[in-house]
Amino acid sequence: MQKIHLDCKNCDAKSISFLSYCNEVEFDLVSSAKSCSHYKKGQSIFYEDNIPMGIYCLSKGSIKLTRSNKDGKEQIIRFAREGEFLGYRALIADEPLVATATCIEDTVCCFIPKTVFLDLVEKNTQINKHMLKSLCHDLGIADERIQSLAQKSVRERLAETLLFLQKTFQHESITDENLISVSLPREDIANIVGTATETVIRLLSEFRTDKLIDMEGKKIRILNRAALERISHASV
């Protein structure tokens, strides 16, 4: 982790985060109170069960949020990209963090102290509404995840996961919109799908044989989106 300086007014992520609702005074308040750091791939930003002391805004990069079971095995809950903010649910609920945030690529993250954030939520109605909307959105995603695990086969869930990853990690700078631009280990993909790594490797090979996808090392390119969509909705 390396401390850096980042001006909120010049941050590319502010247009898609709650900072876009801040006025000039609030921008100055956040800028003076926050601290920013550069994290290398594989480093963790915060850990589950810790008490949140503020929220984290991703200015650049991507992370995975994981939880551990009693045996220490990790389960990927979701991913986050630039412009997203983390830790706010636990902070608002006054509860420990429920996940560990680990960088899956080099990441720049800013920390906003608890008192500053809660003051913004209390006094700025637009930020308050935005946080409520974000909480409802996250709850909806969790409900869909539960339904998928309960009702869909592994093949269907893998097709769904590939489409989800392509959409989540789609960069404007990437000309090939069918490429899943992030390199994830097969273990992580299996973690998301909820199956064994060997099963994911076998199914990916089948998808490739059927010309649904192509693989370049750890990166995956979607060749037949319509077919993957049909497979992913087979049980719906």
DRENTORTI-393466 format. One record per atom (N, C-alpha, C): residue number from 1; y, x, z; atom name. Coordinates in steps of 0.1 Angstrom, whole numbers, plus 2048, in hexadecimal, padded with zeros to 3 digits. Each point is the difference from the previous one (the first is absolute). Example, Ala and Ser with C-alpha at 12.3 -4.5 7.8 and 13.67 -1.06 7.14 Angstrom:
ATOM pos  py  px  pz site
ATOM   1 7C7 884 84E    N
ATOM   1 80C 7F7 800   CA
ATOM   1 80C 809 800    C
ATOM   2 80B 7FC 7F9    N
ATOM   2 80B 809 800   CA
ATOM   2 80B 7F8 808    C
This chain:
ATOM pos  py  px  pz site
ATOM   1 7F4 808 800    N
ATOM   1 80C 7F8 800   CA
ATOM   1 80C 809 800    C
ATOM   2 80A 7FD 7F7    N
ATOM   2 80C 807 7FF   CA
ATOM   2 80C 7F7 801    C
ATOM   3 809 802 809    N
ATOM   3 80C 7F8 802   CA
ATOM   3 809 802 7F4    C
ATOM   4 806 7F5 7FA    N
ATOM   4 809 801 7F5   CA
ATOM   4 80C 7F7 803    C
ATOM   5 80A 800 7F8    N
ATOM   5 80B 7F7 800   CA
ATOM   5 800 7F7 7F4    C
ATOM   6 802 7F3 803    N
ATOM   6 800 7F6 7F5   CA
ATOM   6 80A 7F5 803    C
ATOM   7 809 7FE 7F7    N
ATOM   7 80B 7F6 802   CA
ATOM   7 7FB 7F3 7FB    C
ATOM   8 801 7F6 809    N
ATOM   8 7FB 7F2 7FD   CA
ATOM   8 807 7FA 7F3    C
ATOM   9 80D 803 7FF    N
ATOM   9 807 7FB 7F5   CA
ATOM   9 7FB 805 7F2    C
ATOM  10 7FA 80C 800    N
ATOM  10 7FC 806 7F4   CA
ATOM  10 7F0 800 7FF    C
ATOM  11 7FA 7F8 809    N
ATOM  11 7F1 7FF 7FF   CA
ATOM  11 7FC 7F7 7F5    C
ATOM  12 7F7 804 7F8    N
ATOM  12 7FB 7F7 7F5   CA
ATOM  12 7F8 7F4 805    C
ATOM  13 7FB 801 80D    N
ATOM  13 7F8 7F6 805   CA
ATOM  13 808 7F4 806    C
ATOM  14 80D 802 802    N
ATOM  14 808 7F6 808   CA
ATOM  14 800 7F3 7F9    C
ATOM  15 7FF 800 7F2    N
ATOM  15 802 7F3 7F9   CA
ATOM  15 7F4 7F7 802    C
ATOM  16 7F4 805 804    N
ATOM  16 7F5 7F8 802   CA
ATOM  16 7FB 7FF 80E    C
ATOM  17 808 804 80A    N
ATOM  17 7FD 800 80E   CA
ATOM  17 80B 7F8 807    C
ATOM  18 7FE 7FE 80D    N
ATOM  18 809 7F8 808   CA
ATOM  18 80E 806 800    C
ATOM  19 801 80D 7FD    N
ATOM  19 80D 807 800   CA
ATOM  19 80A 7FA 7F6    C
ATOM  20 7FA 7F9 7F6    N
ATOM  20 809 7FB 7F5   CA
ATOM  20 809 7F5 806    C
ATOM  21 7FC 7FB 80C    N
ATOM  21 808 7F5 806   CA
ATOM  21 80A 805 80A    C
ATOM  22 801 80E 802    N
ATOM  22 809 805 80A   CA
ATOM  22 80E 801 7FA    C
ATOM  23 80A 7FE 808    N
ATOM  23 80E 802 7FC   CA
ATOM  23 804 80F 802    C
ATOM  24 80C 803 7FE    N
ATOM  24 805 80E 801   CA
ATOM  24 7FE 805 80E    C
ATOM  25 804 7F8 80A    N
ATOM  25 7FF 804 80E   CA
ATOM  25 7F2 802 804    C
ATOM  26 7F7 7F7 7FC    N
ATOM  26 7F2 801 803   CA
ATOM  26 7F9 80C 7F9    C
ATOM  27 805 803 7F4    N
ATOM  27 7FB 80C 7F9   CA
ATOM  27 803 80D 808    C
ATOM  28 80D 800 804    N
ATOM  28 804 80C 808   CA
ATOM  28 7F8 801 80D    C
ATOM  29 7FE 7F5 807    N
ATOM  29 7F8 800 80C   CA
ATOM  29 7F2 805 7FE    C
ATOM  30 7F9 7FB 7F6    N
ATOM  30 7F3 804 7FD   CA
ATOM  30 7FF 80F 7FC    C
ATOM  31 80A 804 7F8    N
ATOM  31 800 80E 7FB   CA
ATOM  31 802 80A 80C    C
ATOM  32 808 7FC 809    N
ATOM  32 803 809 80C   CA
ATOM  32 7F4 800 80A    C
ATOM  33 7F9 7F6 800    N
ATOM  33 7F5 7FF 80A   CA
ATOM  33 7F2 804 7FB    C
ATOM  34 7FE 800 7F3    N
ATOM  34 7F3 802 7FB   CA
ATOM  34 7FD 80F 7FF    C
ATOM  35 7F3 803 7FE    N
ATOM  35 7FC 80E 7FD   CA
ATOM  35 7F6 7FF 7F5    C
ATOM  36 800 80A 7F7    N
ATOM  36 7F7 800 7F4   CA
ATOM  36 7F8 80C 7FF    C
ATOM  37 7F3 7FE 7FB    N
ATOM  37 7F7 80B 800   CA
ATOM  37 7F8 800 7F3    C
ATOM  38 7FC 80C 7FB    N
ATOM  38 7F7 801 7F5   CA
ATOM  38 7F2 803 805    C
ATOM  39 7F7 7F8 7FC    N
ATOM  39 7F2 801 804   CA
ATOM  39 7F7 804 7F4    C
ATOM  40 7F7 809 802    N
ATOM  40 7F6 805 7F6   CA
ATOM  40 7F5 7F6 7FF    C
ATOM  41 7F9 7FF 7F5    N
ATOM  41 7F5 7F8 7FE   CA
ATOM  41 7F5 803 80B    C
ATOM  42 7FB 7F5 806    N
ATOM  42 7F6 802 80B   CA
ATOM  42 806 7FF 80E    C
ATOM  43 80D 802 801    N
ATOM  43 807 800 80D   CA
ATOM  43 802 7F1 805    C
ATOM  44 7FF 7FE 80D    N
ATOM  44 802 7F2 805   CA
ATOM  44 80F 7FF 805    C
ATOM  45 805 7F4 7FE    N
ATOM  45 80E 7FD 804   CA
ATOM  45 800 7FA 80E    C
ATOM  46 7F6 7F7 803    N
ATOM  46 7FF 7FB 80D   CA
ATOM  46 7F1 7FC 802    C
ATOM  47 7FC 7FD 80D    N
ATOM  47 7F2 7FD 803   CA
ATOM  47 7FE 7F3 807    C
ATOM  48 7F5 7FA 7FE    N
ATOM  48 7FD 7F3 806   CA
ATOM  48 7FF 802 80F    C
ATOM  49 803 7F5 807    N
ATOM  49 801 7FF 80F   CA
ATOM  49 80C 807 806    C
ATOM  50 808 807 7F8    N
ATOM  50 80C 805 806   CA
ATOM  50 80B 7F5 801    C
ATOM  51 809 802 80A    N
ATOM  51 80B 7F7 802   CA
ATOM  51 80B 802 7F5    C
ATOM  52 804 7F6 7F8    N
ATOM  52 80A 803 7F6   CA
ATOM  52 80E 802 807    C
ATOM  53 806 80A 7FB    N
ATOM  53 80E 804 805   CA
ATOM  53 80A 7FD 7F6    C
ATOM  54 7FC 7FA 7F4    N
ATOM  54 809 7FD 7F5   CA
ATOM  54 7F8 7FC 7F4    C
ATOM  55 806 7FF 7F5    N
ATOM  55 7F9 7FD 7F3   CA
ATOM  55 801 80C 7F7    C
ATOM  56 7F8 7FF 7F5    N
ATOM  56 7FF 80B 7F7   CA
ATOM  56 803 7FB 7F2    C
ATOM  57 809 806 7F9    N
ATOM  57 803 7FC 7F2   CA
ATOM  57 7FB 80B 7F6    C
ATOM  58 7F9 7FC 7F6    N
ATOM  58 7FB 809 7F6   CA
ATOM  58 80A 802 7F5    C
ATOM  59 806 80B 7FF    N
ATOM  59 809 803 7F5   CA
ATOM  59 7F9 805 7F4    C
ATOM  60 7F5 807 801    N
ATOM  60 7F9 805 7F5   CA
ATOM  60 7F1 802 804    C
ATOM  61 7F7 7FE 7F7    N
ATOM  61 7F2 802 803   CA
ATOM  61 7F8 7F4 803    C
ATOM  62 7F4 802 804    N
ATOM  62 7F6 7F5 803   CA
ATOM  62 7F8 804 80D    C
ATOM  63 7FC 7F5 807    N
ATOM  63 7F8 803 80C   CA
ATOM  63 7F5 7F5 800    C
ATOM  64 7F6 803 808    N
ATOM  64 7F5 7F6 803   CA
ATOM  64 801 7FD 80F    C
ATOM  65 7FE 7F3 803    N
ATOM  65 7FF 7FC 80E   CA
ATOM  65 7F2 7FD 804    C
ATOM  66 7FB 807 80A    N
ATOM  66 7F2 7FF 804   CA
ATOM  66 7FE 7FC 80E    C
ATOM  67 7F5 7FA 803    N
ATOM  67 7FC 7FD 80E   CA
ATOM  67 7F2 806 803    C
ATOM  68 7FE 803 80C    N
ATOM  68 7F3 806 803   CA
ATOM  68 7F8 7F7 809    C
ATOM  69 7F2 7FF 7FD    N
ATOM  69 7F8 7F8 809   CA
ATOM  69 7FB 808 80B    C
ATOM  70 7F7 7FA 809    N
ATOM  70 7FC 807 80C   CA
ATOM  70 7F8 80D 7FD    C
ATOM  71 7FA 800 7F3    N
ATOM  71 7F9 80C 7FD   CA
ATOM  71 808 80B 7F9    C
ATOM  72 80D 7FD 7FF    N
ATOM  72 80A 809 7F9   CA
ATOM  72 801 7FF 7F1    C
ATOM  73 7F9 7F7 7FA    N
ATOM  73 801 7FE 7F2   CA
ATOM  73 80C 7F9 7FC    C
ATOM  74 807 805 7F6    N
ATOM  74 80D 7FB 7FC   CA
ATOM  74 7FE 7F4 7F6    C
ATOM  75 809 7F6 801    N
ATOM  75 801 7F5 7F6   CA
ATOM  75 80E 800 7FB    C
ATOM  76 801 800 7F3    N
ATOM  76 80D 800 7FA   CA
ATOM  76 805 7F1 800    C
ATOM  77 80C 7FE 806    N
ATOM  77 805 7F2 801   CA
ATOM  77 809 7FD 7F3    C
ATOM  78 808 809 7FD    N
ATOM  78 809 7FF 7F4   CA
ATOM  78 807 80D 7FD    C
ATOM  79 808 7FF 7F5    N
ATOM  79 807 80C 7FC   CA
ATOM  79 80F 7FC 801    C
ATOM  80 809 80B 800    N
ATOM  80 80E 7FE 800   CA
ATOM  80 806 80A 7F7    C
ATOM  81 80B 7FC 7F9    N
ATOM  81 807 809 7F7   CA
ATOM  81 80F 800 803    C
ATOM  82 807 808 7F8    N
ATOM  82 80E 802 802   CA
ATOM  82 808 7F2 801    C
ATOM  83 809 7FF 809    N
ATOM  83 807 7F4 802   CA
ATOM  83 7FB 7F7 80A    C
ATOM  84 7F3 803 805    N
ATOM  84 7FA 7F7 80A   CA
ATOM  84 803 806 80E    C
ATOM  85 7FF 7F7 80A    N
ATOM  85 803 805 80D   CA
ATOM  85 7F4 7FC 809    C
ATOM  86 7FD 809 80A    N
ATOM  86 7F4 7FF 807   CA
ATOM  86 802 800 80F    C
ATOM  87 7F8 7F9 808    N
ATOM  87 801 800 80E   CA
ATOM  87 808 7F5 806    C
ATOM  88 806 7F8 7F7    N
ATOM  88 809 7F6 805   CA
ATOM  88 7F9 7F4 807    C
ATOM  89 7F4 7FD 7FC    N
ATOM  89 7F9 7F5 806   CA
ATOM  89 7FD 803 80F    C
ATOM  90 7FA 80C 802    N
ATOM  90 7FD 804 80E   CA
ATOM  90 80D 801 808    C
ATOM  91 80B 805 7FA    N
ATOM  91 80C 801 807   CA
ATOM  91 806 7F3 804    C
ATOM  92 800 7F6 7F7    N
ATOM  92 805 7F3 803   CA
ATOM  92 7F7 7F9 80A    C
ATOM  93 7F3 802 7FF    N
ATOM  93 7F7 7F9 809   CA
ATOM  93 7FE 807 80E    C
ATOM  94 807 80C 801    N
ATOM  94 7FF 808 80C   CA
ATOM  94 7F1 804 803    C
ATOM  95 7F9 804 7F6    N
ATOM  95 7F2 804 801   CA
ATOM  95 7FE 80E 7FB    C
ATOM  96 7F4 806 803    N
ATOM  96 7FD 80D 7FA   CA
ATOM  96 7FE 7FF 7F1    C
ATOM  97 801 80B 7F9    N
ATOM  97 7FE 801 7F2   CA
ATOM  97 7F1 7FE 7FE    C
ATOM  98 7FD 7F8 7F5    N
ATOM  98 7F2 7FC 7FE   CA
ATOM  98 7F9 809 7F5    C
ATOM  99 808 809 7FA    N
ATOM  99 7FA 808 7F6   CA
ATOM  99 806 80E 800    C
ATOM 100 7F9 809 7F9    N
ATOM 100 805 80E 7FE   CA
ATOM 100 805 801 7F2    C
ATOM 101 80B 806 7FE    N
ATOM 101 806 802 7F3   CA
ATOM 101 7FE 80E 7FB    C
ATOM 102 7F9 802 7F5    N
ATOM 102 7FD 80D 7FB   CA
ATOM 102 804 801 7F1    C
ATOM 103 807 80B 7FD    N
ATOM 103 805 802 7F2   CA
ATOM 103 7F5 803 7F6    C
ATOM 104 800 7F9 7F5    N
ATOM 104 7F6 803 7F6   CA
ATOM 104 807 808 7F4    C
ATOM 105 80D 803 802    N
ATOM 105 807 809 7F7   CA
ATOM 105 80C 805 808    C
ATOM 106 807 80A 7FC    N
ATOM 106 80C 805 807   CA
ATOM 106 80A 7F4 802    C
ATOM 107 805 7FF 80C    N
ATOM 107 807 7F4 803   CA
ATOM 107 80D 804 808    C
ATOM 108 80B 7F9 7FD    N
ATOM 108 80C 801 808   CA
ATOM 108 802 7F3 808    C
ATOM 109 801 801 80D    N
ATOM 109 800 7F4 809   CA
ATOM 109 80C 802 80A    C
ATOM 110 807 7F5 802    N
ATOM 110 80B 800 80A   CA
ATOM 110 7FC 7F7 80C    C
ATOM 111 804 805 80C    N
ATOM 111 7FE 7F8 80C   CA
ATOM 111 80D 7FB 805    C
ATOM 112 800 7F2 803    N
ATOM 112 80B 7F9 806   CA
ATOM 112 7FD 7FC 80E    C
ATOM 113 807 804 80A    N
ATOM 113 7FD 7FD 80E   CA
ATOM 113 800 7F1 802    C
ATOM 114 7F8 7FD 80A    N
ATOM 114 7FD 7F2 804   CA
ATOM 114 80D 7F8 803    C
ATOM 115 809 806 808    N
ATOM 115 80D 7F9 804   CA
ATOM 115 808 7FC 7F3    C
ATOM 116 801 80A 7F7    N
ATOM 116 808 7FE 7F4   CA
ATOM 116 7FA 7F5 7F7    C
ATOM 117 7F3 801 7FE    N
ATOM 117 7F9 7F6 7F8   CA
ATOM 117 801 7F2 806    C
ATOM 118 7FD 7FE 80D    N
ATOM 118 800 7F3 806   CA
ATOM 118 80F 7FA 800    C
ATOM 119 80A 809 801    N
ATOM 119 80D 7FB 7FF   CA
ATOM 119 804 7FB 7F2    C
ATOM 120 7FB 806 7F6    N
ATOM 120 801 7FB 7F2   CA
ATOM 120 7FA 7F3 7FE    C
ATOM 121 7F4 7FF 805    N
ATOM 121 7F8 7F3 7FF   CA
ATOM 121 807 7F5 807    C
ATOM 122 806 803 80B    N
ATOM 122 807 7F5 808   CA
ATOM 122 80D 7FC 7FA    C
ATOM 123 807 809 7FB    N
ATOM 123 80E 7FD 7FB   CA
ATOM 123 801 7FD 7F1    C
ATOM 124 7F7 805 7F8    N
ATOM 124 800 7FE 7F2   CA
ATOM 124 7F6 7F5 7FC    C
ATOM 125 805 7F4 7FC    N
ATOM 125 7F6 7F5 7FD   CA
ATOM 125 7F8 803 7F4    C
ATOM 126 806 807 7F6    N
ATOM 126 7F8 803 7F4   CA
ATOM 126 7F4 80A 803    C
ATOM 127 803 80A 809    N
ATOM 127 7F5 809 804   CA
ATOM 127 7F6 7F8 808    C
ATOM 128 804 7F7 808    N
ATOM 128 7F7 7F8 808   CA
ATOM 128 7F7 7F7 7F7    C
ATOM 129 806 7FA 7F6    N
ATOM 129 7F8 7F8 7F7   CA
ATOM 129 7F6 809 7F8    C
ATOM 130 805 80C 7FC    N
ATOM 130 7F7 809 7F8   CA
ATOM 130 7F4 804 808    C
ATOM 131 802 803 80D    N
ATOM 131 7F5 804 809   CA
ATOM 131 7F6 7F4 801    C
ATOM 132 805 7F4 802    N
ATOM 132 7F8 7F5 801   CA
ATOM 132 7F7 7FE 7F3    C
ATOM 133 807 802 7F5    N
ATOM 133 7F9 7FE 7F3   CA
ATOM 133 7F5 80B 7FF    C
ATOM 134 803 80C 804    N
ATOM 134 7F7 80B 7FF   CA
ATOM 134 7F4 7FE 809    C
ATOM 135 802 7FA 80C    N
ATOM 135 7F5 7FD 809   CA
ATOM 135 7F7 7F5 7FA    C
ATOM 136 806 7F6 7FA    N
ATOM 136 7F8 7F6 7FA   CA
ATOM 136 7F8 805 7F4    C
ATOM 137 806 809 7F8    N
ATOM 137 7FA 806 7F5   CA
ATOM 137 7F4 808 804    C
ATOM 138 801 808 80B    N
ATOM 138 7F5 808 805   CA
ATOM 138 7F5 7F7 805    C
ATOM 139 803 7F5 806    N
ATOM 139 7F6 7F7 805   CA
ATOM 139 7F8 7FA 7F5    C
ATOM 140 807 7FC 7F5    N
ATOM 140 7FA 7FB 7F4   CA
ATOM 140 7F6 80A 7FA    C
ATOM 141 804 80C 7FF    N
ATOM 141 7F7 80B 7FB   CA
ATOM 141 7F4 801 808    C
ATOM 142 802 800 80E    N
ATOM 142 7F4 801 809   CA
ATOM 142 7F7 7F5 7FE    C
ATOM 143 805 7F3 7FE    N
ATOM 143 7F7 7F5 7FE   CA
ATOM 143 7F8 801 7F3    C
ATOM 144 807 805 7F5    N
ATOM 144 7F9 802 7F4   CA
ATOM 144 7F5 80A 801    C
ATOM 145 803 80B 808    N
ATOM 145 7F6 80A 802   CA
ATOM 145 7F4 7FB 807    C
ATOM 146 802 7F8 80A    N
ATOM 146 7F5 7FA 808   CA
ATOM 146 7F7 7F7 7F7    C
ATOM 147 807 7F8 7F8    N
ATOM 147 7F9 7F7 7F7   CA
ATOM 147 7F8 808 7F5    C
ATOM 148 805 80B 7FB    N
ATOM 148 7F9 808 7F6   CA
ATOM 148 7F4 806 806    C
ATOM 149 801 806 80C    N
ATOM 149 7F4 806 807   CA
ATOM 149 7F5 7F6 803    C
ATOM 150 804 7F4 803    N
ATOM 150 7F7 7F6 804   CA
ATOM 150 7F9 7F9 7F4    C
ATOM 151 807 7FF 7F5    N
ATOM 151 7FB 7F8 7F5   CA
ATOM 151 7FC 807 7F3    C
ATOM 152 805 80C 7FE    N
ATOM 152 7FD 807 7F3   CA
ATOM 152 7F6 80B 802    C
ATOM 153 7F9 802 7F4    N
ATOM 153 7F6 80B 800   CA
ATOM 153 807 80D 7FF    C
ATOM 154 7F8 80B 802    N
ATOM 154 806 80E 7FF   CA
ATOM 154 806 802 7F3    C
ATOM 155 7F9 7FC 7F5    N
ATOM 155 805 802 7F2   CA
ATOM 155 80E 7F9 7FE    C
ATOM 156 800 7F4 805    N
ATOM 156 80D 7F8 7FF   CA
ATOM 156 80B 807 808    C
ATOM 157 7FD 805 80C    N
ATOM 157 80A 806 808   CA
ATOM 157 805 80D 7FA    C
ATOM 158 7F7 807 7FA    N
ATOM 158 804 80D 7FA   CA
ATOM 158 80A 7FD 7F4    C
ATOM 159 7FC 7F6 7F8    N
ATOM 159 809 7FD 7F5   CA
ATOM 159 80E 7FB 805    C
ATOM 160 800 7F9 80B    N
ATOM 160 80C 7FB 806   CA
ATOM 160 808 80C 806    C
ATOM 161 7F9 80A 806    N
ATOM 161 806 80C 805   CA
ATOM 161 807 808 7F6    C
ATOM 162 7F9 802 7F4    N
ATOM 162 806 808 7F6   CA
ATOM 162 80D 7FA 7FA    C
ATOM 163 800 7F3 7FF    N
ATOM 163 80C 7F9 7FB   CA
ATOM 163 80B 801 80B    C
ATOM 164 7FC 7FF 80C    N
ATOM 164 80A 801 80B   CA
ATOM 164 806 80E 801    C
ATOM 165 7F8 80B 7FE    N
ATOM 165 805 80E 801   CA
ATOM 165 809 803 7F4    C
ATOM 166 7FC 7FA 7F4    N
ATOM 166 809 803 7F5   CA
ATOM 166 80E 7F9 802    C
ATOM 167 800 7F5 805    N
ATOM 167 80D 7F9 802   CA
ATOM 167 808 806 80C    C
ATOM 168 7F9 804 80A    N
ATOM 168 807 806 80C   CA
ATOM 168 806 80E 7FD    C
ATOM 169 7F9 808 7F8    N
ATOM 169 805 80D 7FD   CA
ATOM 169 806 802 7F2    C
ATOM 170 805 7F5 7FB    N
ATOM 170 806 801 7F2   CA
ATOM 170 80E 805 802    C
ATOM 171 803 80C 7F9    N
ATOM 171 80D 806 800   CA
ATOM 171 807 7FC 7F4    C
ATOM 172 80D 7FF 801    N
ATOM 172 808 7FD 7F4   CA
ATOM 172 800 80C 7F6    C
ATOM 173 7FE 80C 806    N
ATOM 173 800 80C 7F8   CA
ATOM 173 7F3 802 7F9    C
ATOM 174 7F6 7F9 803    N
ATOM 174 7F3 802 7FA   CA
ATOM 174 7FF 7F7 7F3    C
ATOM 175 7FF 807 7F5    N
ATOM 175 7FF 7F9 7F3   CA
ATOM 175 7F3 7F8 7FE    C
ATOM 176 7F5 805 806    N
ATOM 176 7F3 7FA 7FE   CA
ATOM 176 7FF 7F6 80C    C
ATOM 177 803 7F3 7FE    N
ATOM 177 800 7F6 80A   CA
ATOM 177 7F2 7FD 805    C
ATOM 178 7F6 804 7F8    N
ATOM 178 7F2 7FD 804   CA
ATOM 178 7FA 80A 809    C
ATOM 179 807 80B 802    N
ATOM 179 7FB 80B 808   CA
ATOM 179 803 7FE 80F    C
ATOM 180 7F6 801 808    N
ATOM 180 802 800 80F   CA
ATOM 180 805 80E 803    C
ATOM 181 80D 801 803    N
ATOM 181 806 80D 801   CA
ATOM 181 7FD 808 80C    C
ATOM 182 7FB 7FA 80A    N
ATOM 182 7FC 807 80C   CA
ATOM 182 7F1 804 800    C
ATOM 183 7FE 80C 805    N
ATOM 183 7F2 805 800   CA
ATOM 183 7FA 7FD 80E    C
ATOM 184 7F7 7F7 800    N
ATOM 184 7F9 7FC 80D   CA
ATOM 184 7F1 805 800    C
ATOM 185 7FC 806 80B    N
ATOM 185 7F2 803 801   CA
ATOM 185 7F7 7F4 7FE    C
ATOM 186 7F4 801 7FB    N
ATOM 186 7F7 7F5 7FF   CA
ATOM 186 7FD 7F9 80D    C
ATOM 187 801 809 80B    N
ATOM 187 7FE 7FA 80D   CA
ATOM 187 80A 7F6 804    C
ATOM 188 80D 803 7FC    N
ATOM 188 80B 7F7 803   CA
ATOM 188 7FE 7F3 7F8    C
ATOM 189 7FC 801 7F4    N
ATOM 189 7FE 7F4 7F8   CA
ATOM 189 7F5 7F7 806    C
ATOM 190 7F5 807 804    N
ATOM 190 7F5 7F9 807   CA
ATOM 190 805 7F9 80D    C
ATOM 191 809 807 807    N
ATOM 191 806 7FB 80C   CA
ATOM 191 807 7F3 7FE    C
ATOM 192 808 800 7F5    N
ATOM 192 808 7F4 7FD   CA
ATOM 192 7F6 7F4 7FC    C
ATOM 193 7F7 804 7F7    N
ATOM 193 7F6 7F5 7FB   CA
ATOM 193 7F8 7FB 80C    C
ATOM 194 7FC 809 809    N
ATOM 194 7F8 7FC 80B   CA
ATOM 194 7F1 802 7FD    C
ATOM 195 7FD 80C 7FB    N
ATOM 195 7F2 803 7FC   CA
ATOM 195 7FE 80F 801    C
ATOM 196 7F4 804 7FD    N
ATOM 196 7FC 80E 800   CA
ATOM 196 806 808 7F4    C
ATOM 197 803 80C 802    N
ATOM 197 806 809 7F6   CA
ATOM 197 7F6 800 7F4    C
ATOM 198 7F3 801 802    N
ATOM 198 7F7 801 7F6   CA
ATOM 198 800 7F4 7F7    C
ATOM 199 802 7F4 806    N
ATOM 199 801 7F4 7F8   CA
ATOM 199 80C 7FF 7F7    C
ATOM 200 80C 805 805    N
ATOM 200 80C 801 7F8   CA
ATOM 200 7FE 809 7F5    C
ATOM 201 7FA 80C 802    N
ATOM 201 7FE 80A 7F5   CA
ATOM 201 7F7 7F9 7F5    C
ATOM 202 7F6 7F9 805    N
ATOM 202 7F7 7FA 7F6   CA
ATOM 202 807 7F5 7F8    C
ATOM 203 808 7F8 806    N
ATOM 203 807 7F5 7FA   CA
ATOM 203 80B 805 7F6    C
ATOM 204 807 80B 805    N
ATOM 204 80A 806 7F7   CA
ATOM 204 7FA 805 7F3    C
ATOM 205 7F4 806 802    N
ATOM 205 7F9 805 7F4   CA
ATOM 205 7FC 7F4 7F7    C
ATOM 206 7FC 7F5 806    N
ATOM 206 7FC 7F4 7F8   CA
ATOM 206 80D 7FB 7F8    C
ATOM 207 80B 7FF 808    N
ATOM 207 80D 7FC 7FA   CA
ATOM 207 804 809 7F4    C
ATOM 208 7FD 80D 802    N
ATOM 208 804 809 7F5   CA
ATOM 208 7F6 7FE 7F4    C
ATOM 209 7F4 7FF 803    N
ATOM 209 7F6 7FD 7F5   CA
ATOM 209 804 7F4 7F8    C
ATOM 210 804 7F5 807    N
ATOM 210 804 7F4 7FA   CA
ATOM 210 80E 800 7FA    C
ATOM 211 806 80C 801    N
ATOM 211 80E 803 7FA   CA
ATOM 211 80B 7F7 807    C
ATOM 212 7FE 7FD 80C    N
ATOM 212 80A 7F9 808   CA
ATOM 212 80A 80A 805    C
ATOM 213 7FC 80C 803    N
ATOM 213 809 80A 806   CA
ATOM 213 7FC 80E 7F9    C
ATOM 214 809 80A 802    N
ATOM 214 7FD 80D 7FD   CA
ATOM 214 804 809 80C    C
ATOM 215 7FA 80B 801    N
ATOM 215 803 809 80C   CA
ATOM 215 804 80E 7FB    C
ATOM 216 80A 805 807    N
ATOM 216 805 80D 7FD   CA
ATOM 216 800 807 80E    C
ATOM 217 7F6 807 804    N
ATOM 217 7FF 806 80D   CA
ATOM 217 7FF 7F4 80A    C
ATOM 218 80A 800 80A    N
ATOM 218 800 7F6 80A   CA
ATOM 218 809 7F4 7FB    C
ATOM 219 807 802 7F5    N
ATOM 219 809 7F5 7FB   CA
ATOM 219 7F8 7F6 7F7    C
ATOM 220 804 7F4 801    N
ATOM 220 7F9 7F5 7F8   CA
ATOM 220 80A 7F9 7F7    C
ATOM 221 7FC 7FE 7F4    N
ATOM 221 808 7F8 7F7   CA
ATOM 221 7F9 7F3 7FC    C
ATOM 222 807 7F5 801    N
ATOM 222 7FB 7F3 7FD   CA
ATOM 222 800 7FE 7F1    C
ATOM 223 7F5 7FD 7FA    N
ATOM 223 7FF 7FE 7F1   CA
ATOM 223 7FF 7F1 7FC    C
ATOM 224 7FA 7F8 809    N
ATOM 224 7FE 7F2 7FD   CA
ATOM 224 805 7F8 80C    C
ATOM 225 80C 7FD 801    N
ATOM 225 806 7F9 80C   CA
ATOM 225 7FA 7F2 801    C
ATOM 226 7FF 7F9 7F4    N
ATOM 226 7FC 7F2 800   CA
ATOM 226 7F2 7FF 806    C
ATOM 227 7F7 80A 7FC    N
ATOM 227 7F2 7FF 805   CA
ATOM 227 800 802 80F    C
ATOM 228 808 80A 805    N
ATOM 228 800 802 80E   CA
ATOM 228 805 7F4 808    C
ATOM 229 80A 7F9 7FA    N
ATOM 229 805 7F4 806   CA
ATOM 229 7F6 7F5 801    C
ATOM 230 7F8 7FF 7F5    N
ATOM 230 7F5 7F6 800   CA
ATOM 230 7F6 803 80B    C
ATOM 231 7FC 80D 801    N
ATOM 231 7F7 804 80A   CA
ATOM 231 805 7FE 80E    C
ATOM 232 80D 804 803    N
ATOM 232 805 7FF 80D   CA
ATOM 232 802 7F1 805    C
ATOM 233 801 7F7 7F6    N
ATOM 233 801 7F2 804   CA
ATOM 233 7F4 7F8 7FF    C
ATOM 234 7F5 807 7FE    N
ATOM 234 7F3 7F9 7FD   CA
ATOM 234 7FC 7F6 80B    C
ATOM 235 803 804 80D    N
ATOM 235 7FC 7F7 80B   CA
ATOM 235 80B 7F6 805    C
ATOM 236 80B 801 7F9    N
ATOM 236 80B 7F7 805   CA
ATOM 236 7FF 7F2 7FA    C
